Amino acid sequence: MAKKYQYLVAENWGKGFIEINDSIKFTISGFPGDVWRVPAHDKQANLWINKVLGVIKTKNEAQAIVDALVETAQDNYDEQSDAYKARHDRPTDIPLEE
Amino acid sequence: MAEYKSINGFTIQDVATDPTINTGQVWYNSATKAIKLHAATVSGTWATGGALGAARQKSGGAGTQTAGLIFAGNAPPLLATSEEYNGTAWTGGGTMGTARYAPTNTIGASQTAGLAVGGSNGSADFNKTEEYDGTSWAGGGNYPISKQAMAGAGTQTAGLSCGGGGNVTTTNEYGGSSWTAGGALGTGRLTFSGCGLQTAGVVFGGTNPPPKSALTEEYNGTAWTAGGNLNSARSNHSACGVQTAALAMGGDLAPATTNLTEQYDGTCWAVETVVPVARYAQAAGGTTTAAFLSGGSTGPANTTTTYEWTGAGVPLVQTVTTS
């Protein structure tokens, strides 16, 4: 089955990283670790990857980057006081789609 | 090959710079060698804006997309600093007297007339009010009770704050120097958001422990009445707009962080374009036409990222491409 998404790592530099016309043409989804997901086999998405100097990652490579940050955050949460935990949710795993 | 003119009897405008917005207009830009047109957005869109100087969550936000304000929050450490947005970049603003997180987010206040109410330092909640004049923060009238995670609406001289920790139903109105009691919320809650005016406010979502709330309530200056429910119950979300045209952005679902956006028309909430990154406890300001959403946490980390919202029907220039 053809891939639905492609993943990349790119530093979000702020203004102009995602422009309105980018968002109109295709969907950009971001995850912890500067991981971004865009449609596969999409010319406009590929042009955006070039614009942001994105480094393509496999889904498993991207998942590993996200998981490492989530696990660190979960460890930090687990060390907090009960009062803190009563007011904050524990960071949850973020499964990436194929 | 036939020329456009021979088919249609005229040529499109040939200019070196894009003309003034006139929806439907088509032209050729000789400088960029591109055919362009003025269209309009058919649904809301998100674009990145300038990055904050300090990553923070649970900050206050106010103002517009081109004159925004963010203040306080948790980096960590707790922050007393504020930053001002001009639509492109954030610059340092005045420093508050009290560092805190989760002050009431009085969206209607402007960059030059901000209002911070309540909040917490993690071990104690505050009743302190501070007013911003675009340069510096000064003390205002103390809130009647010490609370964090309240929702608010209105302005520096006609503000509104309600609910908060302990799921109280209390509402208080600010007149520019002191607080007076208003009508009680139907449902006490915390970590919810509000927008609009003191006499036409709206609040929605939140935690009414432990489940997330989808409830919306509208204020008329005297009493709260029920509005349409959010499609996705959430807490720690962000809000902007007015009672009849509001946005709910991001937040915490149970249990995951969300990127969902919803728009309120005074009666119902409709699902809108999602924020590129799921975050909670972000600061926001603006309207359903043009808003900013800044800071917050992805769960693993606090962020400096700003996203700018452009609502449906907003004119924009597009380049004609082939594929």
Interface residues (C-beta under 8 A of the other chain):
Chain A: N12 W13 G14 K15 G16 F17 I18 E19 I20 N21 D22 S23 I24 T27 I28 S29 G30 F31 P32 G33 K43 Q44 L69 V70 T72 A73 Y84 D89 R90 P91 T92 I94
Chain B: T41 T45 W46 A47 T48 G49 G50 A51 T88 A89 G122 D252 A254 P255 A256 T257 N259 T273 V274 P276 V277 T298 G299 P300 A301 T305 T306 Y307 T310 L316 Q318 T319 S323
